[in-house]
Each structure stands twice: as structure tokens, then as C-alpha cells.
Amino acid sequence: MELLTGSNRSVRSPFQPGIRWSPGFVAIAIVIVIASSTLAFGQAGTLDPTYGSGGLATVFSQASGNLLTAAAIQADDKVVMVGTNPGDVLVRLNTNGTLDASFGTNGVVSENFNVLGPPMAVVIQPNQQILVLASGFLGTAIGRFNSDGSMDTTFGTGGFASTRLISNGASAIIPMALQSNGSILIGGNGLIARFTSSGQPDTTFGTNGIAPLTNRTATGIAIQSDGKILVSNGMLPLPELFGAPNLPSPSAASISRYTSTGSLDTIYGITGSASCVASGAAMALQSNGKLVAVGTVTSGVALTQNGNNNQTGFGTVRYNPGGSIDTTFNPGAGLGSGGGVVTGFGNSFQFGAPFALAIQSNGDIVLAGEAGNGNIDGNNLGSSSFALTRYTTTGHLDTSFGNNGIVTTTLSSSFSFVNAVLLQSDGKIVAVGNTGRAFGSGFSGSFVAARYLAQ
């Protein structure tokens, strides 16, 4: 898709088939932080004033159809964002939060993945080429881009590897992961597929590159050092696509492990799977092989301001390499006799949900997502803010980070939420997501990256 500028016309949801997108206005805009910080300058968890404007870098003026869905960080600490504007786009930011003019056209690449659905995942290869996955009603496509944003036409067919078998429609999460040999894994619709590093189906995996999953949904993929594959399933809150978002919903999830050839590894957990009380929104492996999984959980049983919903917050569970709960994580507290921790945000933010996590080089665990309050109808959020928490390796809130381990950043728009949390080589934390407002039939937003001091 060609990048067009200069129009403020409204557009319909970008995920509806058969719609020709209206032009969008591309800009670096300013987002105002309307909640004053009580943190000391330079404290871990404060916004980095050297990044963007007061710690915030915002891309695209707010418009219907703008939605960031995923982000990744390069070896040089530049951030790559993907989403819709309202067509499929990639955006790259310099380390100071400005658009990278060496990438695409003034930092933006517009490309049509032809799947009637948005980009949903991005991975940076060791050679700094960029893999972007989009999924929709016509299947799933992976495009590979060179470091300058041009399409790598040697990959797959004309730059794309695709399958029609993996798709749950335009609002389903389809995760992607890169193996050490360059092979690419994607999951969804009850299946997991593997492509070779050149973008062809890997016939050594499953049947012609496809293997069955234990669950229809897949929310994350992690690859162990021995090549075995972990897949989480659960329920993620729907992106803010169709007006005010639903309240975060706690639900049980599970994690299954597969061999390097796609068979269920029945020695993991119980016959191949381990249950998870959190919703399975994201997971990551620690250097010792233990797995951290996060999701939405009930954080308080007191009635909230709208009178009919329990409070929700961030739930974190850690597993041993074999799939059992690691009871040395937050021992004697949290979930049962240990192994998990629940963090709520109190009456100020009654509904919280994590969407991403990252593990720092010292083993500390950073979660990011949203925290907000409900509408009087009792079904939808009325407002939300960026929310981050940090835990020590033992599962306790890190009191040196933010306010006793918790950071909330309220922006000038009604709704703000983090989709990805990234770590720079110097340890600084970049939370990447959306800020905007909801209306009757959609969401009008901007991409935003917030950089926080780590120590």
C-alpha cells in the first residue's frame, strides 16, 4: 500500500473485508501525561526524559483504523512497530524516539499482506531482517523485510510465506517464534506450522510442515534450548477495535510442549500439558529453563464501582522445566503454597490485564498491559492506562521500581494499553502500545512507545 498523507477523513475498522482504506495522516504527535508522577527523578520506573517528548514517542495522529498490534527491538535498540494505519504498516523508531528516516518512507513501510486481517507479530532475525506475520479471513502470511524496509523477495514467494490453514479471523492472536536455525513457527486454529528459513513449508515437521495442537487457540510460542516447543493457550482481551473494550476477563489456560518434530511431548506436565490459573496472555523462558507465564486473574472479590464485577489484576506463574509449578517462586504466598503472584491495582484502577512480559538480564521479570476502570454499564472499560510491574527472581514485587513495584502512566486519551514490552541493551524498558478514544463503532488511536529507566 502506498503511504498517503494530508487527510483527516474517518475510516471504518481496518479488519472488515472488502473495504478500501481512506488516506491517513502520518505524524509524530505529542501525548500529554495527565497524571503527575510521585516518583523521584531518576528512579527505576520513571519515564526517560531523553526519549521522545518527556519519555513518550507517539506515531500517527489519532484516527480510526490506527492500531498497533506488536513490536520488537533490534540489536541497535531501534524499535520496530507493526499494525494498521489503517492499512498494514511497519514503523521504526530511532533510539531517541524519532522516526527512522533510513527505514521505508520517513520511517514507515506500507505493505498489503492480502489476508484481510492485520499484522499480529514481528520478530527480528539475527541478521536484522524483519519477519512480520499478518492473519485474517484469508489465512496467514509472513513477510520478510530487509533492514531498510524493502521487501526481501528471496523469501517464500515474492517475499511472503503463507498458509490458509492457520487463521481464526481478523481478531485472533497468531503467535510467531524463530528457532536458532532460522526456522519459523506459527500457531493458531488448532495447528502449529513451521517454515524453513527461506520461507518454505518444513516437511520435517508434522505432516508437510503442519502439526495439531491440543487447543484451538495459541497465545504464545517459546522454544527451549533443546529445541522443544512450548505453546500457551488461553484468552486474551479483544483489542480495542469496536468501541469501548470489554472488561478484562480472568480465565484458565494451559501450556503444552511439543518435540522438535511437532509431536506432543507427553513427559511434560500431565500427558503433555500443564494447567495455568492465569489467562495465558504471554510467556517467556528464563536462562535456567524455567518458564514464566502471565495473564489476567481475579485480584479482589470486593464489588467494584459498577457493582457487579470482581477486580482483576496481573497474574504470574513460574514452572519448572518439566512442567510442575515452581513453589520457590513467591513461596508461601500468592497462589496456594507458592509458584505464583497476583498483583492488583486497588480502587484507583480496578481492572488490570497483562499483555506482555520480558525477563531482564539479572532475572527480574517485567509485566506490562493495562489498568483501568469500568463504565457504569458493568461490561466495558471506561478508561485505561499503561501499567507495568516488576518482580524479583523470587517472585516478590521489586520495591525499587515505581511505587513498590508498580508503575501506571495515564495519557491524555481515554484508553491506553501496552501490547509489547522490550528491553534495550542498556536495560531501559520500552513499553509499546496504543492510546486513543473509543466511540460507538471503533477505536481512534495512535501508536505510542514509553521508555522507562530500569535502575
C-alpha positions as a printed NumPy array, in Angstrom:
array([[  0.   ,   0.   ,   0.   ],
       [  1.272,   3.459,  -0.876],
       [  1.779,   5.853,   2.027],
       [ -0.585,   8.806,   1.703],
       [ -0.672,  11.956,   3.78 ],
       [ -2.779,  15.002,   4.382],
       [ -6.246,  13.637,   5.115],
       [ -8.195,  13.567,   8.353],
       [-11.126,  11.628,   6.956],
       [-12.51 ,   8.944,   9.225],
       [-12.315,   5.292,   8.254],
       [-14.092,   2.129,   9.279],
       [-12.476,  -0.698,  11.179],
       [ -9.407,  -1.926,   9.259],
       [-10.374,  -5.561,   9.76 ],
       [-13.59 ,  -5.559,   7.772],
       [-13.252,  -7.319,   4.397],
       [-13.781,  -5.528,   1.14 ],
       [-13.012,  -2.026,   2.396],
       [-10.726,   0.34 ,   0.572],
       [ -8.787,   2.347,   3.117],
       [ -9.026,   6.122,   3.281],
       [ -5.741,   8.043,   3.435],
       [ -4.261,   8.521,   6.879],
       [ -2.226,  11.351,   8.32 ],
       [  1.264,  10.338,   9.44 ],
       [  2.958,  12.383,  12.125],
       [  4.912,  12.345,  15.309],
       [  2.388,  13.74 ,  17.754],
       [  2.635,  14.722,  21.395],
       [  0.78 ,  12.742,  24.046],
       [  0.324,  14.581,  27.314],
       [  0.801,  12.732,  30.582],
       [ -2.063,  13.99 ,  32.714],
       [ -1.213,  12.055,  35.865],
       [  1.645,  13.706,  37.709],
       [  4.315,  11.301,  38.903],
       [  5.181,  10.908,  42.556],
       [  8.437,   9.118,  41.738],
       [ 11.797,  10.723,  42.28 ],
       [ 13.633,  11.787,  39.133],
       [ 15.989,   9.035,  38.029],
       [ 14.219,   6.309,  39.983],
       [ 13.619,   2.994,  38.241],
       [ 10.193,   3.109,  36.641],
       [ 10.227,   6.813,  35.795],
       [  9.832,   7.96 ,  32.205],
       [ 13.158,   8.651,  30.478],
       [ 13.092,  12.371,  29.561],
       [ 15.693,  11.85 ,  26.809],
       [ 13.219,   9.741,  24.788],
       [ 10.64 ,  11.317,  22.505],
       [  8.763,  14.064,  24.322],
       [  9.137,  13.596,  28.07 ],
       [  9.664,   9.856,  27.663],
       [  6.911,   9.243,  25.103],
       [  7.186,   8.75 ,  21.332],
       [  3.867,   8.863,  19.506],
       [  3.319,   7.94 ,  15.858],
       [  0.314,   8.939,  13.715],
       [ -2.316,  11.461,  14.624],
       [ -5.309,   9.778,  16.225],
       [ -7.597,   8.311,  13.594],
       [ -9.981,   5.429,  13.179],
       [ -8.162,   2.338,  11.943],
       [ -4.842,   3.099,  13.668],
       [ -3.927,   0.148,  15.867],
       [ -0.514,  -1.109,  16.946],
       [ -0.537,  -4.869,  17.458],
       [  3.092,  -5.895,  18.086],
       [  6.646,  -4.592,  18.4  ],
       [ 10.222,  -5.864,  18.557],
       [ 13.626,  -4.377,  19.29 ],
       [ 16.717,  -4.624,  17.094],
       [ 20.274,  -5.246,  18.25 ],
       [ 20.957,  -1.492,  17.861],
       [ 17.962,  -0.738,  20.154],
       [ 15.781,   0.668,  17.377],
       [ 12.134,  -0.309,  17.867],
       [ 10.043,  -1.823,  15.082],
       [  6.26 ,  -1.426,  15.432],
       [  3.622,  -3.163,  13.323],
       [ -0.1  ,  -2.604,  12.994],
       [ -2.607,  -0.76 ,  10.834],
       [ -2.877,   2.854,   9.69 ],
       [ -5.445,   1.729,   8.594],
       [ -3.634,  -0.436,   6.026],
       [ -0.785,  -2.754,   7.073],
       [  2.28 ,  -0.808,   8.261],
       [  5.722,  -1.184,   9.802],
       [  7.265,   1.728,  11.694],
       [ 10.813,   2.068,  13.02 ],
       [ 11.963,   4.447,  15.742],
       [ 15.464,   5.659,  16.442],
       [ 16.887,   5.215,  19.922],
       [ 15.748,   8.738,  20.837],
       [ 12.131,   8.002,  19.828],
       [ 12.107,   9.823,  16.48 ],
       [ 11.059,   8.185,  13.22 ],
       [ 13.994,   6.487,  11.467],
       [ 14.259,   8.173,   8.062],
       [ 16.522,   5.351,   6.801],
       [ 13.576,   2.932,   7.019],
       [ 10.941,   2.913,   4.283],
       [  9.498,   6.374,   3.667],
       [ 10.347,   8.628,   6.606],
       [ 10.308,   5.658,   8.974],
       [  7.135,   3.976,   7.684],
       [  6.646,   0.985,   5.377],
       [  3.189,   0.295,   3.943],
       [  2.597,  -3.229,   2.638],
       [ -0.505,  -5.269,   1.804],
       [ -0.351,  -8.805,   3.232],
       [ -3.571,  -9.738,   1.367],
       [ -5.123, -11.775,   4.194],
       [ -7.959,  -9.401,   5.197],
       [ -6.509,  -9.03 ,   8.645],
       [ -3.818,  -7.067,  10.467],
       [ -0.166,  -7.718,  11.226],
       [ -0.051,  -9.55 ,  14.571],
       [  3.565, -10.451,  15.266],
       [  7.07 ,  -9.239,  14.455],
       [ 10.436, -10.933,  15.034],
       [ 13.935,  -9.609,  14.314],
       [ 16.317, -12.166,  12.807],
       [ 19.993, -12.268,  13.93 ],
       [ 20.965, -10.649,  10.601],
       [ 18.477,  -7.837,  11.443],
       [ 15.994,  -8.763,   8.732],
       [ 12.427,  -8.334,   9.96 ],
       [  9.731, -11.014,   9.906],
       [  6.136,  -9.772,  10.127],
       [  3.098, -12.033,  10.42 ],
       [ -0.397, -10.94 ,   9.407],
       [ -3.515, -13.067,   9.757],
       [ -7.12 , -12.692,   8.717],
       [-10.048, -14.286,   6.974],
       [ -7.873, -15.395,   4.03 ],
       [ -5.222, -17.154,   6.09 ],
       [ -1.825, -16.14 ,   7.444],
       [  1.139, -14.582,   5.65 ],
       [  4.698, -13.914,   6.821],
       [  6.662, -11.204,   5.045],
       [ 10.391, -10.681,   5.335],
       [ 11.84 ,  -7.188,   5.099],
       [ 15.406,  -6.003,   4.766],
       [ 16.861,  -3.626,   7.341],
       [ 15.955,  -0.625,   5.159],
       [ 12.311,  -1.708,   4.986],
       [ 12.407,  -3.112,   1.447],
       [ 10.847,  -6.495,   0.783],
       [ 13.192,  -9.499,   0.65 ],
       [ 11.866, -11.141,  -2.495],
       [ 14.092, -14.211,  -1.996],
       [ 11.863, -15.269,   0.91 ],
       [  8.919, -17.582,   0.195],
       [  7.122, -16.436,  -2.945],
       [  7.887, -12.824,  -3.771],
       [  8.768, -12.1  ,  -0.148],
       [  5.883, -13.924,   1.545],
       [  5.347, -17.353,   3.095],
       [  1.67 , -18.165,   3.56 ],
       [ -0.849, -20.75 ,   4.657],
       [ -4.632, -20.767,   4.551],
       [ -4.861, -23.41 ,   7.288],
       [ -3.925, -21.171,  10.208],
       [ -6.363, -18.352,  10.874],
       [ -9.148, -17.635,  13.315],
       [-10.322, -14.485,  11.555],
       [ -9.043, -10.945,  11.827],
       [ -9.196, -10.562,  15.623],
       [ -7.497, -13.826,  16.651],
       [ -3.988, -13.904,  18.072],
       [ -1.499, -15.835,  15.907],
       [  1.931, -16.03 ,  17.613],
       [  5.27 , -16.449,  15.828],
       [  8.699, -17.563,  17.065],
       [ 12.113, -18.006,  15.488],
       [ 14.219, -21.119,  16.08 ],
       [ 18.014, -20.998,  16.376],
       [ 18.435, -22.479,  12.873],
       [ 16.226, -19.792,  11.352],
       [ 13.067, -21.905,  11.07 ],
       [  9.814, -20.036,  11.788],
       [  6.961, -21.347,  13.941],
       [  3.406, -20.003,  13.933],
       [  0.325, -21.311,  15.729],
       [ -3.46 , -20.965,  15.71 ],
       [ -6.718, -22.584,  14.651],
       [ -5.665, -25.788,  16.442],
       [ -2.476, -26.114,  14.387],
       [  1.207, -25.254,  14.52 ],
       [  3.217, -24.751,  11.333],
       [  6.905, -24.492,  10.632],
       [  8.591, -22.793,   7.697],
       [ 12.228, -23.062,   6.724],
       [ 14.49 , -20.031,   6.899],
       [ 13.816, -19.492,   3.187],
       [ 10.032, -19.365,   3.705],
       [  9.063, -22.836,   2.503],
       [  6.955, -25.372,   4.471],
       [  9.295, -27.517,   6.582],
       [  8.394, -31.068,   5.602],
       [ 10.419, -32.497,   8.526],
       [  7.822, -31.041,  10.903],
       [  4.476, -32.772,  11.456],
       [  2.816, -33.598,   8.157],
       [  4.072, -31.381,   5.347],
       [  5.014, -28.717,   7.885],
       [  1.785, -28.765,   9.938],
       [  1.074, -30.459,  13.31 ],
       [ -2.021, -30.46 ,  15.574],
       [ -2.205, -28.527,  18.846],
       [ -4.039, -29.614,  21.988],
       [ -6.153, -26.455,  21.886],
       [ -7.694, -24.326,  19.163],
       [ -6.146, -21.097,  20.415],
       [ -2.469, -20.238,  20.708],
       [ -1.374, -17.12 ,  22.566],
       [  2.388, -17.654,  22.661],
       [  5.279, -19.84 ,  21.491],
       [  8.571, -20.319,  23.346],
       [ 11.467, -22.513,  22.24 ],
       [ 13.656, -24.343,  24.735],
       [ 17.408, -24.65 ,  24.322],
       [ 16.947, -28.325,  23.351],
       [ 14.594, -27.371,  20.519],
       [ 11.37 , -28.452,  22.235],
       [  8.431, -26.11 ,  21.696],
       [  6.115, -24.635,  24.336],
       [  2.713, -23.316,  23.259],
       [  0.355, -21.419,  25.56 ],
       [ -3.361, -21.107,  25.062],
       [ -5.959, -19.073,  26.863],
       [ -7.965, -15.941,  26.358],
       [ -6.637, -12.512,  25.533],
       [ -8.859,  -9.443,  25.864],
       [-10.014,  -8.334,  22.434],
       [ -8.073,  -5.4  ,  21.044],
       [ -9.859,  -2.066,  21.216],
       [-11.462,  -2.414,  17.795],
       [-15.155,  -1.947,  18.238],
       [-15.748,   0.891,  20.69 ],
       [-15.22 ,   0.636,  24.445],
       [-13.289,  -2.578,  25.219],
       [-14.698,  -5.377,  27.313],
       [-13.555,  -5.671,  30.91 ],
       [-10.503,  -7.935,  31.372],
       [-11.696, -11.472,  31.978],
       [ -9.857, -13.995,  34.169],
       [ -9.842, -17.465,  32.686],
       [ -7.839, -20.656,  32.978],
       [ -5.226, -21.549,  30.4  ],
       [ -2.734, -24.309,  29.727],
       [  0.756, -24.803,  28.331],
       [  1.675, -27.754,  26.137],
       [  5.067, -28.965,  24.973],
       [  5.944, -30.473,  21.619],
       [  9.034, -32.189,  20.29 ],
       [ 11.178, -30.543,  17.647],
       [  9.276, -32.53 ,  15.003],
       [  5.815, -31.45 ,  16.189],
       [  4.66 , -34.392,  18.345],
       [  3.108, -33.797,  21.764],
       [  5.766, -34.367,  24.429],
       [  3.822, -36.488,  26.913],
       [  6.502, -36.363,  29.629],
       [  5.749, -32.654,  30.154],
       [  3.272, -31.799,  32.899],
       [  0.404, -34.272,  32.76 ],
       [  0.432, -36.131,  29.429],
       [  1.995, -33.165,  27.657],
       [  0.261, -30.157,  29.238],
       [  0.415, -28.04 ,  32.383],
       [ -2.561, -26.033,  33.615],
       [ -2.319, -22.318,  34.344],
       [ -4.623, -20.216,  36.504],
       [ -3.686, -17.078,  34.59 ],
       [ -5.168, -16.443,  31.151],
       [ -2.012, -17.336,  29.233],
       [ -1.545, -13.93 ,  27.619],
       [  2.25 , -14.239,  27.346],
       [  5.178, -16.391,  28.448],
       [  8.97 , -16.354,  28.445],
       [ 11.797, -18.729,  29.321],
       [ 14.386, -17.881,  31.922],
       [ 18.055, -18.703,  31.344],
       [ 17.751, -21.675,  33.752],
       [ 14.974, -23.223,  31.665],
       [ 12.117, -22.249,  33.964],
       [  9.023, -20.814,  32.28 ],
       [  7.142, -17.697,  33.355],
       [  3.516, -17.365,  32.191],
       [  1.248, -14.375,  32.797],
       [ -2.385, -13.463,  32.397],
       [ -5.455, -11.878,  33.939],
       [ -6.63 , -13.158,  37.327],
       [ -9.132, -12.075,  39.952],
       [ -7.289,  -9.757,  42.33 ],
       [-10.123,  -8.813,  44.675],
       [-13.587, -10.12 ,  45.456],
       [-14.972,  -6.772,  46.614],
       [-17.586,  -5.322,  44.31 ],
       [-16.245,  -2.637,  42.007],
       [-17.706,   0.765,  41.303],
       [-20.139,  -0.617,  38.749],
       [-21.332,  -3.091,  41.332],
       [-21.201,  -6.462,  39.612],
       [-17.606,  -7.421,  38.775],
       [-14.646,  -8.534,  40.861],
       [-11.408,  -6.658,  40.477],
       [ -8.79 ,  -8.143,  38.146],
       [ -5.019,  -7.823,  38.028],
       [ -1.745,  -9.282,  36.809],
       [ -1.15 , -12.976,  37.484],
       [  2.28 , -14.589,  37.155],
       [  3.095, -18.305,  37.429],
       [  6.507, -19.972,  37.16 ],
       [  7.084, -23.576,  36.061],
       [  9.976, -25.953,  36.432],
       [ 11.443, -27.332,  33.176],
       [  9.282, -30.459,  33.466],
       [  6.002, -28.55 ,  33.744],
       [  5.434, -28.632,  37.527],
       [  4.735, -25.434,  39.456],
       [  7.9  , -23.876,  40.884],
       [  6.996, -23.424,  44.551],
       [ 10.226, -21.49 ,  45.195],
       [  8.621, -18.585,  43.321],
       [  6.849, -16.365,  45.867],
       [  6.933, -19.246,  48.374],
       [  4.154, -19.484,  50.951],
       [  2.151, -16.699,  49.345],
       [  0.33 , -15.781,  46.173],
       [ -1.215, -18.884,  44.638],
       [ -1.536, -21.799,  47.029],
       [  1.763, -22.731,  48.678],
       [  3.787, -20.759,  46.168],
       [  4.579, -20.657,  42.486],
       [  2.582, -17.595,  41.567],
       [  1.865, -13.988,  42.426],
       [ -1.207, -11.797,  41.933],
       [ -0.939,  -8.01 ,  41.691],
       [ -3.994,  -5.787,  41.733],
       [ -4.114,  -2.024,  41.282],
       [ -6.607,  -1.129,  44.017],
       [ -9.594,   1.137,  43.74 ],
       [ -7.758,   3.627,  41.543],
       [ -7.543,   1.04 ,  38.725],
       [ -9.99 ,  -1.763,  39.417],
       [ -9.408,  -3.8  ,  36.265],
       [ -5.925,  -4.834,  35.181],
       [ -4.684,  -7.178,  32.47 ],
       [ -1.107,  -8.022,  31.377],
       [ -0.432,  -8.498,  27.674],
       [  3.368,  -8.866,  27.623],
       [  6.416,  -9.721,  29.701],
       [ 10.191,  -9.568,  29.477],
       [ 12.954, -11.011,  31.632],
       [ 15.858,  -8.715,  32.441],
       [ 19.494,  -9.84 ,  32.404],
       [ 19.508, -10.043,  36.229],
       [ 16.434, -12.288,  36.171],
       [ 13.885,  -9.646,  37.191],
       [ 10.501, -10.071,  35.495],
       [  8.684,  -7.126,  33.893],
       [  4.978,  -7.351,  33.036],
       [  3.062,  -4.755,  31.023],
       [ -0.536,  -4.221,  29.98 ],
       [ -3.369,  -2.007,  31.096],
       [ -5.117,  -0.91 ,  34.278],
       [ -8.423,   0.922,  34.237],
       [-11.933,   1.367,  35.472],
       [-15.297,   0.263,  34.153],
       [-18.247,   2.041,  32.649],
       [-21.499,   2.223,  34.579],
       [-22.934,  -0.461,  32.272],
       [-20.715,  -3.004,  34.021],
       [-19.46 ,  -4.616,  30.814],
       [-16.848,  -2.302,  29.321],
       [-13.847,  -0.286,  30.37 ],
       [-14.42 ,   3.431,  30.697],
       [-10.723,   4.312,  30.765],
       [ -7.33 ,   2.618,  30.947],
       [ -3.66 ,   3.456,  31.464],
       [ -0.287,   1.9  ,  30.747],
       [  0.537,  -0.469,  33.611],
       [  3.837,  -2.198,  34.452],
       [  5.01 ,  -4.342,  37.343],
       [  8.425,  -5.752,  38.164],
       [  9.25 ,  -8.801,  40.269],
       [ 12.474, -10.159,  41.674],
       [ 13.653, -13.656,  40.772],
       [ 11.946, -14.922,  43.938],
       [  8.533, -13.624,  42.845],
       [  8.249, -10.546,  45.044],
       [  7.386,  -7.076,  43.822],
       [ 10.585,  -5.111,  43.283],
       [ 10.12 ,  -2.136,  45.619],
       [ 12.897,  -0.196,  43.844],
       [ 10.707,   0.008,  40.729],
       [  7.976,   2.637,  40.583],
       [  5.704,   2.688,  43.613],
       [  6.536,  -0.559,  45.401],
       [  6.959,  -2.437,  42.134],
       [  4.071,  -0.867,  40.212],
       [  4.03 ,   1.846,  37.519],
       [  0.943,   3.348,  35.9  ],
       [  1.153,   6.013,  33.196],
       [ -2.056,   7.822,  32.347],
       [ -2.048,   9.589,  28.981],
       [ -4.326,  12.298,  27.653],
       [ -6.608,   9.862,  25.832],
       [ -9.314,   7.718,  27.425],
       [ -7.722,   4.383,  26.596],
       [ -4.047,   3.453,  26.71 ],
       [ -2.681,  -0.093,  26.783],
       [  0.651,  -1.848,  26.279],
       [  0.963,  -4.566,  23.625],
       [  4.699,  -5.296,  23.943],
       [  7.444,  -4.66 ,  26.486],
       [ 11.026,  -4.534,  25.19 ],
       [ 14.433,  -4.317,  26.831],
       [ 17.259,  -2.193,  25.463],
       [ 20.877,  -3.306,  25.649],
       [ 21.407,  -0.817,  28.499],
       [ 18.463,  -2.291,  30.398],
       [ 15.972,   0.526,  29.804],
       [ 12.376,  -0.649,  29.392],
       [ 10.299,   0.318,  26.346],
       [  6.546,  -0.267,  26.627],
       [  4.855,  -0.105,  23.223],
       [  1.122,   0.14 ,  22.69 ],
       [ -1.807,   2.363,  21.823],
       [ -3.513,   5.464,  23.104],
       [ -6.805,   6.83 ,  21.882],
       [-10.518,   7.036,  22.376],
       [-13.35 ,   4.643,  21.726],
       [-16.585,   5.525,  20.025],
       [-19.71 ,   3.654,  19.018],
       [-18.222,   1.557,  16.217],
       [-14.469,   1.711,  16.6  ],
       [-11.26 ,   2.999,  18.131],
       [ -9.412,   6.164,  17.139],
       [ -5.829,   5.899,  18.248],
       [ -2.104,   6.456,  17.862],
       [  0.922,   4.201,  18.289],
       [  2.932,   5.106,  21.378],
       [  6.222,   3.985,  22.936],
       [  7.136,   4.879,  26.515],
       [ 10.697,   4.42 ,  27.763],
       [ 11.319,   3.867,  31.463],
       [ 14.507,   3.888,  33.485],
       [ 15.419,   0.428,  34.733],
       [ 17.678,   1.323,  37.656]])
